[in-house]
Amino acid sequence: MTKADLVVDVMRLGDLTRTDAETIIETIFDSVVAALRSGDKIEIRGFGSFRTRQRNPRIGRNPKTGARVEVPAKRVPFFKPSKDLRDLVNRGESPTAEAAGEAAAADQA
C-alpha cells in the first residue's frame, strides 16, 4: 500500500475530497515525525507504538573498497506492533472483516 492508496481509502470512508484526505494523512504523518523528533513515544491502541532507539557509533566498511568508515551515533525510528495487530496479521483477517463477524455473531445471539 502506498501513501496515495491510503489517501484514496480515507477519501472513500469519509466521503471527502482528495485534498481533504491528503491533508488528514499529512497531518497524521507530520505529528508522528514531530513527536519522534522530540523524543516522545507514540502509542496507538490496537495498532502499535513508535519510538526512537539510540544506535552507538561504530566502525563500518565500505563494501566497494573495503576501507574503514566511521559511522556516527544516531537515533532510528522503531515500530513495535500490538498483540492485536500481530494476531490479525497471523490469522489473515482484516479488522473490518473481524468486526463484521463479531457483529453478525452478536445479532444471532
Long-range contacts (C-beta under 8 A, 24 or more apart in sequence): 36-77, 44-82, 45-82, 46-82, 46-84, 46-85, 47-81, 47-82, 47-84, 47-85, 48-79, 48-80, 48-81, 48-82, 48-85, 49-79, 49-80, 49-82, 50-77, 50-78, 50-79, 51-77, 51-78, 51-80, 52-76, 52-77, 52-78, 53-78
